[in-house]
Amino acid sequence: MTTAALPPDDKDWTWVLDRSCPDCGFDASDHPRARLGAGVRRVALRWRPLLDRPLAGERPRPEQWSALEYGAHVRDVFRICLGRLQLMLAEDDPTFANWDQDATAVDDDYGAQDPFTVARELEAAAIAFAEAYDAVADGEWGRTGTRSDGARFTVESFGRYVLHDPVHHVWDVEQGYDALEGR
């Protein structure tokens, strides 16, 4: 399947730092900074079984990504966000380059990628991101960075913000499988 463009997701998801997500149940306050790496590893383990399913490449609805497309997106979130974390740790209040996740999905043809490869790459990217969080020193948690739209993060809030993405997309994929399987 080739990745067709979806309507852009232009929501500001930073609200998940202040309240629980009503869809996936993610609560940022449940994730102490010292356990962010463990949280990333835990959610990464949920992806391989989702990508191993026969319908991984099928979209449940034309306007919703397949499990494969979500998995490729989550892999890239970990890769992009590792770079952003490294910037926050190396520079004073960097501004992150804009990342158009929707254009990346089409340009990299997420829907035509191999699910096994995506699962393996997602796990490797998650481990690298988790290890970077495991190595954050006590005095670095308050370092800051700013997204291109002006959203400002500390190293700590950024970790919680990023952790919501794969958790939420596991929920998206599970809902999609329910729809595909007629539940």
ABEGO torsion letter per residue (X at the ends): XBBBBBBBBABBAAAAAABBBAAAGBBAAABBAAAAAAAAAAAAAAAAAAAABAAAABBABAABBBAAAAAAAAAAAAAAAAAAAAAAAABBGBBBBBBBAAAAAAAAGAAABBAAAAAAAAAAAAAAAAAAAAABBAAAAABBBBBAAGBBBBAAAAAAAAAAAAAAAAAAAAAAAAAAAGX
